[in-house]
Amino acid sequence: MSLFLLTFNRASRQATVEQIDSADVIDRLFEAESRLRDHPQLEIVLLTAADEDDLRRTHSRYFESIDELLEIA
């Protein structure tokens, strides 16, 4: 399994994904949360998945538009 640090902009529905090393996970997560603390529209999420394709499939709300999500429902 791989670790991914995801930053999601709730306003624009844009996500950035960065695969991170498990040795750096706590430092990277705290650094991102500290840096983005004053941006309430940004969501910081730490996720695990086999690969980025699996991540995009299992956490589609971060990667699909509202219209795409409504089609699934």
Distance bins in CASP14 RR format, pairs under 12 A and 6 or more apart:
PFRMAT RR
TARGET T0000
AUTHOR 0000-0000-0000
RMODE 2
METHOD distances of the structure
MODEL  1
1 19 0 0 0 0 0 1 0 0 0 0 0
1 22 0 0 0 0 1 0 0 0 0 0 0
1 47 0 0 0 0 1 0 0 0 0 0 0
1 48 1 0 1 0 0 0 0 0 0 0 0
1 49 1 0 0 1 0 0 0 0 0 0 0
1 50 1 0 0 1 0 0 0 0 0 0 0
1 51 0 0 0 0 1 0 0 0 0 0 0
1 54 0 0 0 0 1 0 0 0 0 0 0
1 55 0 0 0 0 0 1 0 0 0 0 0
1 58 0 0 0 0 0 1 0 0 0 0 0
2 17 0 0 0 0 0 1 0 0 0 0 0
2 18 0 0 0 0 0 1 0 0 0 0 0
2 19 1 0 1 0 0 0 0 0 0 0 0
2 20 0 0 0 0 1 0 0 0 0 0 0
2 21 0 0 0 0 1 0 0 0 0 0 0
2 22 0 0 0 0 1 0 0 0 0 0 0
2 25 0 0 0 0 0 1 0 0 0 0 0
2 46 0 0 0 0 0 1 0 0 0 0 0
2 47 0 0 0 0 1 0 0 0 0 0 0
2 48 1 0 0 1 0 0 0 0 0 0 0
2 49 1 0 0 1 0 0 0 0 0 0 0
2 50 1 0 0 1 0 0 0 0 0 0 0
2 51 1 0 0 1 0 0 0 0 0 0 0
2 52 1 0 0 1 0 0 0 0 0 0 0
2 53 0 0 0 0 0 1 0 0 0 0 0
2 54 0 0 0 0 1 0 0 0 0 0 0
2 55 0 0 0 0 1 0 0 0 0 0 0
3 17 0 0 0 0 0 1 0 0 0 0 0
3 18 0 0 0 0 1 0 0 0 0 0 0
3 19 1 0 0 1 0 0 0 0 0 0 0
3 20 1 0 1 0 0 0 0 0 0 0 0
3 21 1 0 0 1 0 0 0 0 0 0 0
3 22 1 0 1 0 0 0 0 0 0 0 0
3 23 0 0 0 0 0 1 0 0 0 0 0
3 24 0 0 0 0 1 0 0 0 0 0 0
3 25 1 0 1 0 0 0 0 0 0 0 0
3 26 0 0 0 0 0 1 0 0 0 0 0
3 28 0 0 0 0 1 0 0 0 0 0 0
3 29 0 0 0 0 1 0 0 0 0 0 0
3 45 0 0 0 0 0 1 0 0 0 0 0
3 46 1 0 0 1 0 0 0 0 0 0 0
3 47 1 0 0 1 0 0 0 0 0 0 0
3 48 1 0 1 0 0 0 0 0 0 0 0
3 49 0 0 0 0 1 0 0 0 0 0 0
3 50 0 0 0 0 0 1 0 0 0 0 0
3 51 0 0 0 0 0 1 0 0 0 0 0
3 52 0 0 0 0 0 1 0 0 0 0 0
3 55 0 0 0 0 0 1 0 0 0 0 0
4 15 0 0 0 0 0 1 0 0 0 0 0
4 16 0 0 0 0 0 1 0 0 0 0 0
4 17 1 0 1 0 0 0 0 0 0 0 0
4 18 1 0 0 1 0 0 0 0 0 0 0
4 19 1 0 1 0 0 0 0 0 0 0 0
4 20 1 0 0 1 0 0 0 0 0 0 0
4 21 0 0 0 0 0 1 0 0 0 0 0
4 22 0 0 0 0 0 1 0 0 0 0 0
4 25 0 0 0 0 0 1 0 0 0 0 0
4 28 0 0 0 0 0 1 0 0 0 0 0
4 29 0 0 0 0 0 1 0 0 0 0 0
4 32 0 0 0 0 0 1 0 0 0 0 0
4 44 0 0 0 0 0 1 0 0 0 0 0
4 45 0 0 0 0 1 0 0 0 0 0 0
4 46 1 0 0 1 0 0 0 0 0 0 0
4 47 1 0 1 0 0 0 0 0 0 0 0
4 48 1 0 0 1 0 0 0 0 0 0 0
4 49 1 0 0 1 0 0 0 0 0 0 0
4 50 0 0 0 0 0 1 0 0 0 0 0
4 51 0 0 0 0 1 0 0 0 0 0 0
4 52 1 0 0 1 0 0 0 0 0 0 0
4 53 0 0 0 0 0 1 0 0 0 0 0
4 54 0 0 0 0 1 0 0 0 0 0 0
4 55 1 0 1 0 0 0 0 0 0 0 0
4 56 0 0 0 0 0 1 0 0 0 0 0
4 58 0 0 0 0 0 1 0 0 0 0 0
4 59 0 0 0 0 1 0 0 0 0 0 0
4 62 0 0 0 0 0 1 0 0 0 0 0
4 63 0 0 0 0 0 1 0 0 0 0 0
5 15 0 0 0 0 0 1 0 0 0 0 0
5 16 0 0 0 0 1 0 0 0 0 0 0
5 17 1 0 0 1 0 0 0 0 0 0 0
5 18 1 0 1 0 0 0 0 0 0 0 0
5 19 0 0 0 0 1 0 0 0 0 0 0
5 20 1 0 1 0 0 0 0 0 0 0 0
5 21 0 0 0 0 0 1 0 0 0 0 0
5 22 0 0 0 0 0 1 0 0 0 0 0
5 24 0 0 0 0 1 0 0 0 0 0 0
5 25 0 0 0 0 1 0 0 0 0 0 0
5 26 0 0 0 0 0 1 0 0 0 0 0
5 27 0 0 0 0 0 1 0 0 0 0 0
5 28 1 0 1 0 0 0 0 0 0 0 0
5 29 1 0 0 1 0 0 0 0 0 0 0
5 30 0 0 0 0 0 1 0 0 0 0 0
5 31 0 0 0 0 1 0 0 0 0 0 0
5 32 1 0 0 1 0 0 0 0 0 0 0
5 33 0 0 0 0 0 1 0 0 0 0 0
5 35 0 0 0 0 0 1 0 0 0 0 0
5 36 0 0 0 0 0 1 0 0 0 0 0
5 43 0 0 0 0 0 1 0 0 0 0 0
5 44 1 0 0 1 0 0 0 0 0 0 0
5 45 1 0 0 1 0 0 0 0 0 0 0
5 46 1 0 1 0 0 0 0 0 0 0 0
5 47 0 0 0 0 1 0 0 0 0 0 0
5 48 0 0 0 0 0 1 0 0 0 0 0
5 52 0 0 0 0 0 1 0 0 0 0 0
5 55 0 0 0 0 0 1 0 0 0 0 0
6 14 0 0 0 0 0 1 0 0 0 0 0
6 15 1 0 1 0 0 0 0 0 0 0 0
6 16 1 0 0 1 0 0 0 0 0 0 0
6 17 1 0 1 0 0 0 0 0 0 0 0
6 18 1 0 0 1 0 0 0 0 0 0 0
6 19 0 0 0 0 0 1 0 0 0 0 0
6 20 0 0 0 0 0 1 0 0 0 0 0
6 28 0 0 0 0 0 1 0 0 0 0 0
6 29 0 0 0 0 0 1 0 0 0 0 0
6 32 0 0 0 0 1 0 0 0 0 0 0
6 36 0 0 0 0 0 1 0 0 0 0 0
6 42 0 0 0 0 0 1 0 0 0 0 0
6 43 1 0 0 1 0 0 0 0 0 0 0
6 44 1 0 0 1 0 0 0 0 0 0 0
6 45 1 0 1 0 0 0 0 0 0 0 0
6 46 1 0 0 1 0 0 0 0 0 0 0
6 47 1 0 0 1 0 0 0 0 0 0 0
6 48 0 0 0 0 0 1 0 0 0 0 0
6 49 0 0 0 0 0 1 0 0 0 0 0
6 52 0 0 0 0 0 1 0 0 0 0 0
6 55 1 0 0 1 0 0 0 0 0 0 0
6 56 0 0 0 0 0 1 0 0 0 0 0
6 58 0 0 0 0 0 1 0 0 0 0 0
6 59 1 0 0 1 0 0 0 0 0 0 0
6 61 0 0 0 0 0 1 0 0 0 0 0
6 62 1 0 0 1 0 0 0 0 0 0 0
6 63 0 0 0 0 1 0 0 0 0 0 0
7 14 0 0 0 0 1 0 0 0 0 0 0
7 15 1 0 0 1 0 0 0 0 0 0 0
7 16 1 0 1 0 0 0 0 0 0 0 0
7 17 0 0 0 0 1 0 0 0 0 0 0
7 18 0 0 0 0 1 0 0 0 0 0 0
7 28 0 0 0 0 0 1 0 0 0 0 0
7 29 0 0 0 0 0 1 0 0 0 0 0
7 31 0 0 0 0 0 1 0 0 0 0 0
7 32 1 0 0 1 0 0 0 0 0 0 0
7 33 0 0 0 0 0 1 0 0 0 0 0
7 35 0 0 0 0 1 0 0 0 0 0 0
7 36 1 0 0 1 0 0 0 0 0 0 0
7 39 0 0 0 0 1 0 0 0 0 0 0
7 41 0 0 0 0 0 1 0 0 0 0 0
7 42 1 0 1 0 0 0 0 0 0 0 0
7 43 1 0 0 1 0 0 0 0 0 0 0
7 44 1 0 1 0 0 0 0 0 0 0 0
7 45 1 0 0 1 0 0 0 0 0 0 0
7 46 0 0 0 0 0 1 0 0 0 0 0
7 47 0 0 0 0 0 1 0 0 0 0 0
7 62 0 0 0 0 1 0 0 0 0 0 0
8 14 1 0 0 1 0 0 0 0 0 0 0
8 15 1 0 1 0 0 0 0 0 0 0 0
8 16 0 0 0 0 1 0 0 0 0 0 0
8 17 0 0 0 0 1 0 0 0 0 0 0
8 32 0 0 0 0 0 1 0 0 0 0 0
8 36 0 0 0 0 0 1 0 0 0 0 0
8 39 0 0 0 0 0 1 0 0 0 0 0
8 41 0 0 0 0 1 0 0 0 0 0 0
8 42 1 0 0 1 0 0 0 0 0 0 0
8 43 1 0 1 0 0 0 0 0 0 0 0
8 44 0 0 0 0 1 0 0 0 0 0 0
8 45 1 0 0 1 0 0 0 0 0 0 0
8 47 0 0 0 0 0 1 0 0 0 0 0
8 59 0 0 0 0 1 0 0 0 0 0 0
8 61 0 0 0 0 1 0 0 0 0 0 0
8 62 1 0 1 0 0 0 0 0 0 0 0
8 63 0 0 0 0 1 0 0 0 0 0 0
8 64 0 0 0 0 0 1 0 0 0 0 0
9 15 1 0 0 1 0 0 0 0 0 0 0
9 16 0 0 0 0 1 0 0 0 0 0 0
9 36 0 0 0 0 0 1 0 0 0 0 0
9 39 0 0 0 0 1 0 0 0 0 0 0
9 40 0 0 0 0 0 1 0 0 0 0 0
9 41 1 0 1 0 0 0 0 0 0 0 0
9 42 1 0 1 0 0 0 0 0 0 0 0
9 43 1 0 0 1 0 0 0 0 0 0 0
9 44 0 0 0 0 0 1 0 0 0 0 0
9 62 0 0 0 0 0 1 0 0 0 0 0
10 39 0 0 0 0 0 1 0 0 0 0 0
10 40 0 0 0 0 1 0 0 0 0 0 0
10 41 1 0 1 0 0 0 0 0 0 0 0
10 42 1 0 0 1 0 0 0 0 0 0 0
10 43 1 0 0 1 0 0 0 0 0 0 0
10 44 0 0 0 0 0 1 0 0 0 0 0
10 45 0 0 0 0 0 1 0 0 0 0 0
10 61 0 0 0 0 0 1 0 0 0 0 0
10 62 0 0 0 0 0 1 0 0 0 0 0
10 66 0 0 0 0 0 1 0 0 0 0 0
11 39 0 0 0 0 1 0 0 0 0 0 0
11 40 0 0 0 0 1 0 0 0 0 0 0
11 41 1 0 1 0 0 0 0 0 0 0 0
11 42 0 0 0 0 1 0 0 0 0 0 0
11 43 0 0 0 0 0 1 0 0 0 0 0
12 39 0 0 0 0 0 1 0 0 0 0 0
12 41 0 0 0 0 1 0 0 0 0 0 0
12 42 0 0 0 0 0 1 0 0 0 0 0
12 43 0 0 0 0 0 1 0 0 0 0 0
12 65 0 0 0 0 0 1 0 0 0 0 0
12 66 0 0 0 0 0 1 0 0 0 0 0
13 41 0 0 0 0 0 1 0 0 0 0 0
13 42 0 0 0 0 0 1 0 0 0 0 0
13 43 0 0 0 0 0 1 0 0 0 0 0
13 60 0 0 0 0 0 1 0 0 0 0 0
13 61 0 0 0 0 1 0 0 0 0 0 0
13 62 0 0 0 0 1 0 0 0 0 0 0
13 63 0 0 0 0 1 0 0 0 0 0 0
13 64 0 0 0 0 1 0 0 0 0 0 0
13 65 1 0 0 1 0 0 0 0 0 0 0
13 66 1 0 0 1 0 0 0 0 0 0 0
13 67 0 0 0 0 0 1 0 0 0 0 0
13 68 0 0 0 0 0 1 0 0 0 0 0
13 69 0 0 0 0 1 0 0 0 0 0 0
14 41 0 0 0 0 0 1 0 0 0 0 0
14 42 0 0 0 0 1 0 0 0 0 0 0
14 43 0 0 0 0 0 1 0 0 0 0 0
14 62 0 0 0 0 1 0 0 0 0 0 0
14 63 0 0 0 0 1 0 0 0 0 0 0
14 64 0 0 0 0 0 1 0 0 0 0 0
14 65 0 0 0 0 0 1 0 0 0 0 0
15 42 0 0 0 0 0 1 0 0 0 0 0
15 43 0 0 0 0 1 0 0 0 0 0 0
15 44 0 0 0 0 0 1 0 0 0 0 0
15 45 0 0 0 0 1 0 0 0 0 0 0
15 47 0 0 0 0 0 1 0 0 0 0 0
15 52 0 0 0 0 0 1 0 0 0 0 0
15 55 0 0 0 0 1 0 0 0 0 0 0
15 56 0 0 0 0 1 0 0 0 0 0 0
15 59 0 0 0 0 1 0 0 0 0 0 0
15 60 0 0 0 0 0 1 0 0 0 0 0
15 61 0 0 0 0 1 0 0 0 0 0 0
15 62 1 0 1 0 0 0 0 0 0 0 0
15 63 1 0 1 0 0 0 0 0 0 0 0
15 64 0 0 0 0 1 0 0 0 0 0 0
15 65 0 0 0 0 0 1 0 0 0 0 0
16 32 0 0 0 0 0 1 0 0 0 0 0
16 36 0 0 0 0 0 1 0 0 0 0 0
16 42 0 0 0 0 1 0 0 0 0 0 0
16 43 0 0 0 0 0 1 0 0 0 0 0
16 44 0 0 0 0 0 1 0 0 0 0 0
16 45 0 0 0 0 0 1 0 0 0 0 0
16 52 0 0 0 0 0 1 0 0 0 0 0
16 62 0 0 0 0 1 0 0 0 0 0 0
16 63 0 0 0 0 0 1 0 0 0 0 0
17 44 0 0 0 0 0 1 0 0 0 0 0
17 45 0 0 0 0 1 0 0 0 0 0 0
17 46 0 0 0 0 0 1 0 0 0 0 0
17 47 0 0 0 0 1 0 0 0 0 0 0
17 49 0 0 0 0 1 0 0 0 0 0 0
17 51 0 0 0 0 0 1 0 0 0 0 0
17 52 1 0 0 1 0 0 0 0 0 0 0
17 53 0 0 0 0 0 1 0 0 0 0 0
17 54 0 0 0 0 0 1 0 0 0 0 0
17 55 1 0 0 1 0 0 0 0 0 0 0
17 56 0 0 0 0 1 0 0 0 0 0 0
17 59 0 0 0 0 1 0 0 0 0 0 0
17 62 0 0 0 0 1 0 0 0 0 0 0
17 63 0 0 0 0 1 0 0 0 0 0 0
18 24 0 0 0 0 0 1 0 0 0 0 0
18 25 0 0 0 0 0 1 0 0 0 0 0
18 28 0 0 0 0 1 0 0 0 0 0 0
18 29 0 0 0 0 0 1 0 0 0 0 0
18 31 0 0 0 0 0 1 0 0 0 0 0
18 32 0 0 0 0 1 0 0 0 0 0 0
18 44 0 0 0 0 0 1 0 0 0 0 0
18 45 0 0 0 0 0 1 0 0 0 0 0
18 46 0 0 0 0 0 1 0 0 0 0 0
18 47 0 0 0 0 0 1 0 0 0 0 0
18 52 0 0 0 0 0 1 0 0 0 0 0
18 55 0 0 0 0 0 1 0 0 0 0 0
19 25 0 0 0 0 0 1 0 0 0 0 0
19 28 0 0 0 0 0 1 0 0 0 0 0
19 46 0 0 0 0 0 1 0 0 0 0 0
19 47 0 0 0 0 0 1 0 0 0 0 0
19 48 0 0 0 0 0 1 0 0 0 0 0
19 49 0 0 0 0 1 0 0 0 0 0 0
19 50 0 0 0 0 0 1 0 0 0 0 0
19 51 0 0 0 0 1 0 0 0 0 0 0
19 52 1 0 0 1 0 0 0 0 0 0 0
19 55 0 0 0 0 1 0 0 0 0 0 0
20 26 0 0 0 0 0 1 0 0 0 0 0
20 27 0 0 0 0 1 0 0 0 0 0 0
20 28 1 0 1 0 0 0 0 0 0 0 0
20 29 0 0 0 0 1 0 0 0 0 0 0
20 31 0 0 0 0 0 1 0 0 0 0 0
20 32 0 0 0 0 1 0 0 0 0 0 0
20 46 0 0 0 0 1 0 0 0 0 0 0
20 47 0 0 0 0 0 1 0 0 0 0 0
20 48 0 0 0 0 0 1 0 0 0 0 0
21 27 0 0 0 0 0 1 0 0 0 0 0
21 28 0 0 0 0 1 0 0 0 0 0 0
22 28 0 0 0 0 0 1 0 0 0 0 0
22 29 0 0 0 0 0 1 0 0 0 0 0
22 46 0 0 0 0 0 1 0 0 0 0 0
22 48 0 0 0 0 1 0 0 0 0 0 0
24 30 0 0 0 0 0 1 0 0 0 0 0
24 31 0 0 0 0 1 0 0 0 0 0 0
24 32 0 0 0 0 0 1 0 0 0 0 0
24 46 0 0 0 0 0 1 0 0 0 0 0
25 31 0 0 0 0 0 1 0 0 0 0 0
25 32 0 0 0 0 0 1 0 0 0 0 0
25 46 1 0 0 1 0 0 0 0 0 0 0
25 47 0 0 0 0 0 1 0 0 0 0 0
25 48 0 0 0 0 0 1 0 0 0 0 0
26 32 0 0 0 0 0 1 0 0 0 0 0
26 33 0 0 0 0 0 1 0 0 0 0 0
26 46 0 0 0 0 1 0 0 0 0 0 0
27 33 0 0 0 0 0 1 0 0 0 0 0
27 34 0 0 0 0 0 1 0 0 0 0 0
28 34 0 0 0 0 0 1 0 0 0 0 0
28 35 0 0 0 0 0 1 0 0 0 0 0
28 44 0 0 0 0 1 0 0 0 0 0 0
28 46 0 0 0 0 1 0 0 0 0 0 0
29 35 0 0 0 0 0 1 0 0 0 0 0
29 36 0 0 0 0 0 1 0 0 0 0 0
29 44 1 0 0 1 0 0 0 0 0 0 0
29 45 0 0 0 0 1 0 0 0 0 0 0
29 46 1 0 1 0 0 0 0 0 0 0 0
29 47 0 0 0 0 0 1 0 0 0 0 0
30 36 0 0 0 0 0 1 0 0 0 0 0
30 37 0 0 0 0 0 1 0 0 0 0 0
30 44 0 0 0 0 1 0 0 0 0 0 0
30 46 0 0 0 0 0 1 0 0 0 0 0
31 37 0 0 0 0 0 1 0 0 0 0 0
31 44 0 0 0 0 0 1 0 0 0 0 0
32 39 0 0 0 0 0 1 0 0 0 0 0
32 42 0 0 0 0 1 0 0 0 0 0 0
32 43 0 0 0 0 0 1 0 0 0 0 0
32 44 1 0 1 0 0 0 0 0 0 0 0
32 45 0 0 0 0 1 0 0 0 0 0 0
32 46 0 0 0 0 1 0 0 0 0 0 0
33 39 0 0 0 0 0 1 0 0 0 0 0
33 42 0 0 0 0 1 0 0 0 0 0 0
33 43 0 0 0 0 0 1 0 0 0 0 0
33 44 1 0 1 0 0 0 0 0 0 0 0
33 45 0 0 0 0 0 1 0 0 0 0 0
33 46 0 0 0 0 1 0 0 0 0 0 0
34 44 0 0 0 0 1 0 0 0 0 0 0
35 42 0 0 0 0 1 0 0 0 0 0 0
35 44 0 0 0 0 1 0 0 0 0 0 0
36 42 1 0 1 0 0 0 0 0 0 0 0
36 43 0 0 0 0 1 0 0 0 0 0 0
36 44 1 0 0 1 0 0 0 0 0 0 0
36 45 0 0 0 0 0 1 0 0 0 0 0
37 44 0 0 0 0 1 0 0 0 0 0 0
43 59 0 0 0 0 0 1 0 0 0 0 0
43 61 0 0 0 0 0 1 0 0 0 0 0
43 62 0 0 0 0 1 0 0 0 0 0 0
44 62 0 0 0 0 0 1 0 0 0 0 0
45 55 0 0 0 0 0 1 0 0 0 0 0
45 59 0 0 0 0 1 0 0 0 0 0 0
45 61 0 0 0 0 0 1 0 0 0 0 0
45 62 1 0 0 1 0 0 0 0 0 0 0
46 55 0 0 0 0 0 1 0 0 0 0 0
46 59 0 0 0 0 0 1 0 0 0 0 0
47 54 0 0 0 0 1 0 0 0 0 0 0
47 55 1 0 0 1 0 0 0 0 0 0 0
47 56 0 0 0 0 0 1 0 0 0 0 0
47 57 0 0 0 0 0 1 0 0 0 0 0
47 58 0 0 0 0 1 0 0 0 0 0 0
47 59 1 0 0 1 0 0 0 0 0 0 0
47 61 0 0 0 0 0 1 0 0 0 0 0
47 62 0 0 0 0 1 0 0 0 0 0 0
47 63 0 0 0 0 0 1 0 0 0 0 0
48 54 0 0 0 0 1 0 0 0 0 0 0
48 55 0 0 0 0 1 0 0 0 0 0 0
48 58 0 0 0 0 1 0 0 0 0 0 0
48 59 0 0 0 0 0 1 0 0 0 0 0
49 55 1 1 0 0 0 0 0 0 0 0 0
49 56 0 0 0 0 1 0 0 0 0 0 0
49 57 0 0 0 0 1 0 0 0 0 0 0
49 58 1 0 0 1 0 0 0 0 0 0 0
49 59 1 0 0 1 0 0 0 0 0 0 0
49 62 0 0 0 0 0 1 0 0 0 0 0
50 56 0 0 0 0 0 1 0 0 0 0 0
50 57 0 0 0 0 0 1 0 0 0 0 0
50 58 0 0 0 0 1 0 0 0 0 0 0
51 57 0 0 0 0 1 0 0 0 0 0 0
51 58 0 0 0 0 0 1 0 0 0 0 0
52 58 0 0 0 0 0 1 0 0 0 0 0
52 59 0 0 0 0 0 1 0 0 0 0 0
52 62 0 0 0 0 0 1 0 0 0 0 0
52 63 0 0 0 0 1 0 0 0 0 0 0
53 59 0 0 0 0 0 1 0 0 0 0 0
53 60 0 0 0 0 0 1 0 0 0 0 0
53 63 0 0 0 0 0 1 0 0 0 0 0
54 60 0 0 0 0 0 1 0 0 0 0 0
54 63 0 0 0 0 0 1 0 0 0 0 0
55 61 0 0 0 0 0 1 0 0 0 0 0
55 62 0 0 0 0 1 0 0 0 0 0 0
55 63 0 0 0 0 1 0 0 0 0 0 0
56 62 0 0 0 0 1 0 0 0 0 0 0
56 63 1 0 1 0 0 0 0 0 0 0 0
56 64 0 0 0 0 1 0 0 0 0 0 0
56 68 0 0 0 0 0 1 0 0 0 0 0
57 63 0 0 0 0 1 0 0 0 0 0 0
57 64 0 0 0 0 0 1 0 0 0 0 0
57 72 0 0 0 0 0 1 0 0 0 0 0
59 69 0 0 0 0 0 1 0 0 0 0 0
60 66 0 0 0 0 0 1 0 0 0 0 0
60 68 1 0 0 1 0 0 0 0 0 0 0
60 69 1 0 0 1 0 0 0 0 0 0 0
60 71 0 0 0 0 0 1 0 0 0 0 0
60 72 1 0 0 1 0 0 0 0 0 0 0
60 73 0 0 0 0 0 1 0 0 0 0 0
61 68 0 0 0 0 1 0 0 0 0 0 0
61 69 1 0 0 1 0 0 0 0 0 0 0
61 70 0 0 0 0 0 1 0 0 0 0 0
61 72 0 0 0 0 1 0 0 0 0 0 0
61 73 0 0 0 0 0 1 0 0 0 0 0
62 68 0 0 0 0 0 1 0 0 0 0 0
62 69 0 0 0 0 0 1 0 0 0 0 0
63 69 0 0 0 0 1 0 0 0 0 0 0
64 70 0 0 0 0 1 0 0 0 0 0 0
64 71 0 0 0 0 1 0 0 0 0 0 0
64 72 1 0 0 1 0 0 0 0 0 0 0
64 73 0 0 0 0 0 1 0 0 0 0 0
65 71 0 0 0 0 1 0 0 0 0 0 0
65 72 0 0 0 0 0 1 0 0 0 0 0
66 72 0 0 0 0 0 1 0 0 0 0 0
66 73 0 0 0 0 0 1 0 0 0 0 0
67 73 0 0 0 0 0 1 0 0 0 0 0
END
